[in-house]
Amino acid sequence: MAGAAAFTVVVLAFHLLRPDLDPALDYISYYAVGRYGALMVAAFVALGLGCVALALAVRGATRGAISLIGCTLLGLAGLGLIVGGIAPSDLEGAPPTTTGAVHLHELSRDLPAAARAYADAARRATDVAERDHLVRQAARARATELCNRETP
């Protein structure tokens, strides 16, 4: 509940902090780009962690296939929120960025393209910590894609 409450407070605050964005027309992920972007990233991560925690708690308290399906979907939604927060989108009209490309590829479940975008960014990274992070993200996207393949 704390993750959802934090997310709601941050989004409401952004309506005042970012009058350049129209909440009815612009994507909510646009708030993660710009001056207060870190605040929105934290809100996405908090909401994602809240979803994952709720999925685990509900699954631990329930049994059955329907519960498993619901909890799995809620957990995946939480992971998607975390990834969407960590890799913010590009604003319309702005030059494309690596994180924007990853955001779109991961949202569309095009994990091979997301892994390539991470790997390309890692090759260009000059900071060792950033390069290591990008290589881990590329490996995670590729491993997730391989795990999700259907076996013959």
C-alpha positions as CSV (number, residue, x, y, z in Angstrom):
1,M,0.0,0.0,0.0
2,A,2.9,2.4,0.7
3,G,4.1,2.0,-2.8
4,A,0.8,2.9,-4.3
5,A,0.3,5.8,-1.9
6,A,3.8,7.2,-2.7
7,F,3.2,6.9,-6.4
8,T,-0.2,8.7,-6.1
9,V,1.3,11.6,-4.1
10,V,4.2,12.0,-6.6
11,V,2.0,11.9,-9.6
12,L,-0.4,14.5,-8.1
13,A,2.7,16.7,-7.2
14,F,3.9,16.4,-10.8
15,H,0.7,18.1,-12.0
16,L,2.0,21.2,-10.2
17,L,5.7,20.7,-10.8
18,R,5.5,20.1,-14.5
19,P,2.8,22.3,-16.0
20,D,4.4,21.8,-19.4
21,L,2.9,18.3,-19.5
22,D,-0.8,17.7,-19.9
23,P,-1.9,14.8,-17.7
24,A,-4.8,14.0,-20.1
25,L,-2.6,13.9,-23.2
26,D,1.0,13.1,-22.2
27,Y,2.3,9.7,-21.1
28,I,2.9,9.4,-17.4
29,S,6.4,8.1,-18.1
30,Y,7.3,11.6,-19.5
31,Y,7.5,12.8,-15.9
32,A,10.6,10.7,-15.5
33,V,12.5,12.9,-18.0
34,G,13.7,16.3,-16.9
35,R,14.4,18.2,-13.8
36,Y,12.4,16.1,-11.3
37,G,12.9,12.8,-13.2
38,A,14.6,11.0,-10.3
39,L,11.4,11.6,-8.2
40,M,9.3,9.9,-10.8
41,V,11.7,7.0,-11.2
42,A,11.5,6.5,-7.5
43,A,7.7,6.5,-7.7
44,F,7.7,3.9,-10.5
45,V,10.1,1.7,-8.5
46,A,8.1,2.1,-5.3
47,L,4.8,1.2,-7.1
48,G,6.6,-1.8,-8.8
49,L,8.0,-3.1,-5.6
50,G,4.6,-2.7,-4.0
51,C,3.0,-4.8,-6.7
52,V,5.6,-7.5,-6.4
53,A,5.3,-7.5,-2.6
54,L,1.5,-7.7,-2.9
55,A,1.7,-10.6,-5.4
56,L,4.0,-12.5,-3.1
57,A,1.8,-11.9,-0.1
58,V,-1.4,-12.9,-1.8
59,R,0.2,-15.9,-3.3
60,G,1.5,-17.0,0.1
61,A,-2.0,-16.7,1.5
62,T,-4.0,-18.4,-1.3
63,R,-4.0,-21.6,-3.3
64,G,-5.2,-22.6,-6.7
65,A,-4.5,-21.9,-10.4
66,I,-6.5,-18.7,-10.6
67,S,-4.5,-17.2,-7.7
68,L,-1.3,-18.3,-9.3
69,I,-2.2,-16.6,-12.6
70,G,-3.4,-13.4,-10.9
71,C,-0.3,-13.2,-8.7
72,T,2.0,-13.9,-11.6
73,L,0.4,-11.2,-13.7
74,L,0.6,-8.7,-10.8
75,G,4.2,-9.6,-10.2
76,L,5.0,-9.1,-13.9
77,A,3.3,-5.7,-13.9
78,G,5.4,-4.7,-10.9
79,L,8.6,-5.7,-12.7
80,G,7.4,-3.8,-15.7
81,L,6.9,-0.7,-13.6
82,I,10.4,-1.0,-12.2
83,V,11.9,-1.4,-15.6
84,G,9.8,1.4,-17.0
85,G,11.1,3.7,-14.3
86,I,14.7,2.7,-14.6
87,A,14.6,3.2,-18.4
88,P,12.5,6.3,-18.9
89,S,11.0,7.1,-22.3
90,D,12.0,9.9,-24.7
91,L,9.8,12.9,-24.9
92,E,8.1,13.5,-28.3
93,G,10.2,15.5,-30.6
94,A,13.4,15.0,-28.5
95,P,16.4,13.2,-29.9
96,P,16.2,9.4,-29.3
97,T,18.2,8.0,-26.4
98,T,19.3,4.5,-25.4
99,T,17.0,4.5,-22.4
100,G,14.1,5.6,-24.6
101,A,14.7,2.8,-27.0
102,V,15.0,0.2,-24.2
103,H,11.8,1.6,-22.7
104,L,9.9,1.0,-25.9
105,H,11.5,-2.4,-26.6
106,E,10.8,-3.7,-23.1
107,L,7.3,-2.4,-23.1
108,S,6.6,-4.1,-26.4
109,R,8.3,-7.3,-25.1
110,D,10.9,-7.1,-27.8
111,L,13.6,-8.3,-25.5
112,P,16.2,-9.2,-28.2
113,A,16.0,-5.5,-29.3
114,A,16.2,-4.3,-25.7
115,A,19.3,-6.5,-25.1
116,R,20.9,-5.1,-28.3
117,A,20.2,-1.5,-27.2
118,Y,21.7,-2.2,-23.8
119,A,24.8,-3.9,-25.4
120,D,25.2,-1.0,-27.9
121,A,25.1,1.5,-25.0
122,A,27.6,-0.6,-23.0
123,R,30.0,-0.4,-25.9
124,R,29.8,3.4,-25.9
125,A,29.9,3.8,-22.1
126,T,33.1,5.4,-20.8
127,D,32.4,4.8,-17.1
128,V,33.2,1.3,-15.9
129,A,30.2,1.2,-13.5
130,E,27.8,2.3,-16.2
131,R,29.2,-0.2,-18.6
132,D,28.9,-3.0,-16.1
133,H,25.3,-2.1,-15.3
134,L,24.4,-2.0,-19.0
135,V,26.0,-5.4,-19.7
136,R,24.0,-6.9,-16.8
137,Q,20.8,-5.4,-18.2
138,A,21.6,-6.8,-21.6
139,A,22.2,-10.2,-20.1
140,R,19.0,-10.0,-18.0
141,A,16.9,-9.1,-21.1
142,R,18.5,-11.9,-23.1
143,A,18.0,-14.4,-20.3
144,T,14.4,-13.4,-19.9
145,E,13.8,-13.7,-23.6
146,L,15.4,-17.2,-23.6
147,C,13.3,-18.3,-20.6
148,N,10.1,-17.1,-22.2
149,R,10.6,-19.1,-25.4
150,E,8.3,-22.0,-25.8
151,T,10.0,-25.4,-25.9
152,P,9.1,-27.7,-28.8
